[in-house]
């Protein structure tokens, strides 16, 4: 075989290898993006395991958190309530992501996300599913250096709203018309229309309260992020900075009295906390001298500092 023929053969072989590799990649992505079986309830707490980097969803009994059981789900964020599960997961090459909503073991809807999954919640009735994604893939660490989209899906009507940015917003008594608005951390009350969230604009953040039906919201106070409404609807937990540019810690606001309590041992939290019941919060944070986050639990009355419940895990959801 002459030199020219040998070059042709090598070139063809290289093309075949590239095509084969592409087929393998596409096949793996499609397999990963296909709907997965919904996990059955076999624990008190559902979460995303972090050690293997695949986002496997596991469950534990709170009485024995060391006995972790795997589920068939893989998600970046997961939450379940009222028979409805939302899994923010890989949906295809790019990569692209989607909020996959399931109820009673069947997938109801897969809503495309405009960016990287960040937060997920389901109302107590299971009728309203909310999520937040980073459009640029950035983080909250640099004020003004990120863009988020917070949307929701109404299981009853089948309506999916891409963003809260179309809502009428009153900030400190005035209609807010600035263009640099971001929302994140949606949490919905028992009536499936009242909600709380974070609004950021102009370098400030506000805790806001709104109405999903009237598409309106108003600010309640500054410097409160990623709110989570208690099961009885009387308190809101959120993360709050220590100082102007320090790390966050958790605080709990009594909605009736306006009293705010900061919770010990929660410094460094960067999560939307989850209420295990009316007395305890679960959240993910990276422990000192660790690389991966762990799920912590802290009493809301401030009587004790947070302790680690499940190591190498995030996105806690009571089931």
C-alpha positions as CSV (number, residue, x, y, z in Angstrom):
1,X,0.0,0.0,0.0
2,X,1.5,3.4,-1.0
3,X,1.7,6.4,1.3
4,X,-1.3,8.1,-0.2
5,X,-3.6,5.1,0.2
6,X,-2.4,4.6,3.8
7,X,-3.3,8.2,4.6
8,X,-6.8,7.7,3.2
9,X,-7.3,4.5,5.3
10,X,-6.1,6.3,8.4
11,X,-8.4,9.2,7.7
12,X,-11.4,7.0,7.2
13,X,-10.6,5.1,10.4
14,X,-10.4,8.4,12.4
15,X,-13.8,9.5,11.0
16,X,-15.3,6.2,12.0
17,X,-13.9,6.5,15.6
18,X,-15.3,10.1,15.9
19,X,-18.7,9.1,14.7
20,X,-18.8,6.1,17.0
21,X,-17.8,8.2,19.9
22,X,-20.5,10.7,19.0
23,X,-23.1,7.9,18.9
24,X,-22.0,6.6,22.3
25,X,-22.3,10.2,23.8
26,X,-25.7,10.9,22.3
27,X,-27.0,7.5,23.4
28,X,-25.8,8.1,26.9
29,X,-27.4,11.5,27.1
30,X,-30.7,10.3,25.7
31,X,-30.7,7.4,28.2
32,X,-29.9,9.9,31.0
33,X,-32.6,12.3,29.8
34,X,-35.4,9.7,29.5
35,X,-38.0,9.7,32.3
36,X,-36.9,7.6,35.3
37,X,-39.2,5.6,37.7
38,X,-40.4,7.6,40.6
39,X,-39.1,6.5,44.0
40,X,-41.6,4.8,46.3
41,X,-41.9,6.3,49.8
42,X,-39.6,4.2,52.1
43,X,-38.2,6.8,54.5
44,X,-38.8,10.1,56.3
45,X,-36.3,12.1,54.3
46,X,-35.4,12.2,50.6
47,X,-32.2,13.8,49.4
48,X,-29.6,13.9,46.6
49,X,-26.4,11.9,47.4
50,X,-23.2,13.7,46.4
51,X,-20.4,11.2,46.8
52,X,-20.5,9.6,43.3
53,X,-21.3,12.8,41.5
54,X,-24.3,11.4,39.7
55,X,-27.1,12.9,41.7
56,X,-28.6,9.6,42.9
57,X,-31.7,10.2,45.1
58,X,-31.7,8.3,48.4
59,X,-34.0,8.0,51.5
60,X,-33.4,7.5,55.2
61,X,-35.5,7.1,58.3
62,X,-34.8,10.0,60.7
63,X,-34.6,7.5,63.5
64,X,-31.7,5.7,61.7
65,X,-30.1,8.2,59.3
66,X,-27.1,5.9,58.7
67,X,-29.2,3.3,56.9
68,X,-29.5,5.0,53.5
69,X,-31.5,3.3,50.8
70,X,-31.1,4.2,47.1
71,X,-34.0,5.0,44.6
72,X,-34.0,4.8,40.8
73,X,-34.1,8.6,40.5
74,X,-31.1,10.9,39.6
75,X,-31.7,14.7,40.2
76,X,-29.8,17.9,40.8
77,X,-32.6,18.9,43.2
78,X,-35.6,16.9,44.4
79,X,-38.6,17.6,46.5
80,X,-41.8,15.7,47.3
81,X,-45.1,16.7,49.0
82,X,-48.7,15.7,48.8
83,X,-48.0,12.9,46.4
84,X,-46.2,15.1,43.9
85,X,-42.4,14.9,43.2
86,X,-40.3,17.4,41.3
87,X,-36.9,16.3,40.0
88,X,-34.6,19.0,38.5
89,X,-32.5,16.9,36.2
90,X,-30.4,16.6,33.1
91,X,-32.6,16.6,30.0
92,X,-30.1,16.4,27.1
93,X,-26.8,17.6,25.6
94,X,-25.6,21.1,26.1
95,X,-26.2,20.3,28.9
96,X,-29.9,21.1,29.2
97,X,-32.1,20.6,32.2
98,X,-35.8,20.1,33.0
99,X,-38.2,20.1,35.9
100,X,-39.8,16.7,35.8
101,X,-43.1,16.6,37.7
102,X,-44.5,13.3,38.8
103,X,-47.6,12.4,40.8
104,X,-48.7,9.0,42.1
105,X,-45.8,7.3,40.2
106,X,-46.6,8.9,36.7
107,X,-44.8,11.7,35.0
108,X,-47.2,14.6,34.5
109,X,-45.0,17.2,32.8
110,X,-41.4,17.9,32.0
111,X,-40.8,21.7,31.9
112,X,-37.6,22.9,30.2
113,X,-35.3,25.0,32.5
114,X,-33.4,28.0,31.1
115,X,-30.3,27.2,33.2
116,X,-28.6,25.1,35.9
117,X,-31.0,23.8,38.7
118,X,-30.8,25.6,42.0
119,X,-34.0,25.3,44.1
120,X,-37.1,23.2,44.2
121,X,-40.3,23.0,46.3
122,X,-43.8,21.5,46.2
123,X,-46.7,23.0,48.1
124,X,-48.1,20.8,51.0
125,X,-51.1,19.7,48.9
126,X,-48.8,18.7,46.0
127,X,-50.7,21.0,43.6
128,X,-48.1,23.7,43.0
129,X,-44.5,23.0,42.1
130,X,-41.9,25.7,42.1
131,X,-38.2,25.9,41.0
132,X,-35.3,28.2,40.5
133,X,-32.4,27.9,38.0
134,X,-29.3,29.9,37.3
135,X,-29.4,31.2,33.7
136,X,-25.7,31.8,33.6
137,X,-24.6,29.0,35.9
138,X,-23.2,31.5,38.3
139,X,-23.9,31.7,42.1
140,X,-25.4,34.1,44.7
141,X,-21.9,34.8,46.0
142,X,-21.4,37.8,43.8
143,X,-24.3,40.3,44.1
144,X,-25.6,41.3,40.7
145,X,-23.3,38.8,39.0
146,X,-25.9,36.2,38.2
147,X,-29.3,35.8,36.6
148,X,-32.0,33.5,37.9
149,X,-35.4,32.3,36.7
150,X,-38.1,31.2,39.1
151,X,-41.2,29.5,37.7
152,X,-44.0,27.2,38.8
153,X,-46.3,24.5,37.5
154,X,-50.0,24.2,38.6
155,X,-50.9,20.5,38.7
156,X,-54.6,21.3,38.7
157,X,-54.7,23.4,35.6
158,X,-51.5,22.2,33.8
159,X,-50.2,25.7,33.5
160,X,-46.5,26.3,33.6
161,X,-45.3,29.8,34.3
162,X,-41.6,30.4,33.2
163,X,-40.8,33.3,35.5
164,X,-42.2,35.5,38.3
165,X,-40.7,38.5,36.4
166,X,-44.0,39.2,34.8
167,X,-45.7,39.8,38.2
168,X,-46.5,43.3,39.4
169,X,-44.0,44.1,42.2
170,X,-44.4,46.6,45.0
171,X,-41.0,47.3,46.7
172,X,-41.1,49.4,49.8
173,X,-44.5,50.8,48.7
174,X,-43.7,51.6,45.1
175,X,-44.2,49.8,41.9
176,X,-40.8,48.3,40.9
177,X,-39.9,48.8,37.3
178,X,-36.2,48.2,37.3
179,X,-34.9,45.7,34.7
180,X,-32.2,44.0,36.9
181,X,-34.8,41.9,38.8
182,X,-34.1,38.4,39.9
183,X,-36.3,36.0,41.9
184,X,-35.4,32.8,43.7
185,X,-36.6,30.5,46.5
186,X,-40.3,30.2,45.9
187,X,-42.3,28.7,48.7
188,X,-46.1,28.3,48.6
189,X,-48.7,28.4,51.4
190,X,-51.5,25.9,52.2
191,X,-54.0,27.8,50.0
192,X,-51.8,27.1,46.9
193,X,-51.8,30.8,45.9
194,X,-50.0,32.8,48.7
195,X,-46.2,32.6,48.3
196,X,-43.0,34.0,49.6
197,X,-39.8,34.4,47.6
198,X,-36.6,36.5,47.3
199,X,-36.5,39.6,45.0
200,X,-33.1,41.0,44.2
201,X,-32.5,44.4,42.4
202,X,-30.0,47.2,42.6
203,X,-27.6,45.2,44.9
204,X,-30.4,44.6,47.5
205,X,-32.5,41.6,48.4
206,X,-36.0,41.5,49.8
207,X,-38.3,38.9,51.3
208,X,-41.5,39.3,49.3
209,X,-45.1,38.0,49.7
210,X,-47.3,37.5,46.7
211,X,-50.4,35.9,45.1
212,X,-49.9,33.4,42.3
213,X,-53.5,34.0,41.0
214,X,-53.4,37.8,41.0
215,X,-49.8,37.8,39.8
216,X,-48.8,40.5,42.4
217,X,-46.2,40.6,45.2
218,X,-44.9,43.1,47.7
219,X,-41.7,43.4,49.8
220,X,-41.8,42.6,53.5
221,X,-38.2,43.2,54.6
222,X,-34.7,43.5,53.3
223,X,-31.8,41.0,53.6
224,X,-33.7,37.8,53.5
225,X,-33.0,35.1,50.9
226,X,-34.4,31.6,50.0
227,X,-37.5,31.6,52.2
228,X,-39.2,28.5,53.4
229,X,-42.7,28.6,54.9
230,X,-43.4,26.5,58.0
231,X,-46.0,23.7,57.8
232,X,-48.4,25.7,60.0
233,X,-47.9,28.9,58.0
234,X,-46.8,31.0,61.0
235,X,-43.1,31.3,60.3
236,X,-40.6,31.8,57.5
237,X,-37.1,30.5,57.6
238,X,-34.5,32.2,55.3
239,X,-30.8,32.7,55.0
240,X,-29.4,36.1,56.1
241,X,-25.9,37.5,55.8
242,X,-23.6,37.9,58.8
243,X,-22.5,41.5,58.3
244,X,-22.6,43.2,55.0
245,X,-20.5,40.8,53.0
246,X,-20.1,37.9,55.4
247,X,-21.4,34.3,55.1
248,X,-25.1,33.4,55.5
249,X,-26.8,31.9,58.5
250,X,-30.4,30.8,59.0
251,X,-33.0,33.0,60.6
252,X,-36.6,32.4,61.4
253,X,-39.3,35.1,61.2
254,X,-42.5,35.0,63.2
255,X,-45.0,36.4,60.7
256,X,-47.5,37.5,63.4
257,X,-45.1,39.3,65.7
258,X,-42.3,40.2,63.3
259,X,-39.7,38.8,65.7
260,X,-36.6,37.4,64.0
261,X,-34.4,34.7,65.5
262,X,-31.0,33.7,64.1
263,X,-30.1,30.0,64.5
264,X,-26.7,29.0,66.0
265,X,-24.4,26.7,64.1
266,X,-25.8,27.5,60.7
267,X,-23.1,29.9,59.4
268,X,-22.1,29.1,55.9
269,X,-25.5,27.8,54.7
270,X,-26.3,28.4,51.1
271,X,-29.6,26.5,50.7
272,X,-33.3,26.9,50.8
273,X,-34.1,25.2,54.2
274,X,-36.7,22.5,54.6
275,X,-39.1,22.2,57.5
276,X,-39.1,18.6,58.9
277,X,-41.9,19.7,61.1
278,X,-42.9,22.9,63.0
279,X,-39.9,22.6,65.3
280,X,-36.9,21.5,63.1
281,X,-35.2,22.7,59.9
282,X,-33.0,20.7,57.6
283,X,-30.5,22.3,55.2
284,X,-27.4,21.6,53.3
285,X,-24.0,23.2,54.1
286,X,-20.4,22.3,53.6
287,X,-18.8,21.4,57.0
288,X,-15.5,22.8,57.9
289,X,-12.6,20.9,56.4
290,X,-15.0,19.0,54.0
291,X,-15.4,19.2,50.2
292,X,-19.0,18.1,49.9
293,X,-22.1,19.4,51.6
294,X,-24.0,17.5,54.3
295,X,-27.5,17.8,55.5
296,X,-27.8,19.5,58.9
297,X,-30.7,19.8,61.3
298,X,-31.4,22.7,63.7
299,X,-34.2,23.4,66.1
300,X,-36.1,26.6,65.1
301,X,-36.3,27.9,68.7
302,X,-32.5,28.4,68.8
303,X,-32.0,26.1,71.7
304,X,-29.2,24.1,70.1
305,X,-26.7,24.5,67.3
306,X,-27.1,22.7,64.0
307,X,-25.8,19.1,63.8
308,X,-25.1,16.9,60.8
309,X,-27.8,14.4,60.0
310,X,-26.7,12.9,56.6
311,X,-23.1,13.4,55.3
312,X,-22.3,14.0,51.6
313,X,-25.9,14.9,50.7
314,X,-28.0,17.9,49.7
315,X,-31.6,18.9,48.7
316,X,-33.4,17.5,51.8
317,X,-37.2,16.8,51.4
318,X,-39.4,15.3,54.1
319,X,-41.6,12.5,52.7
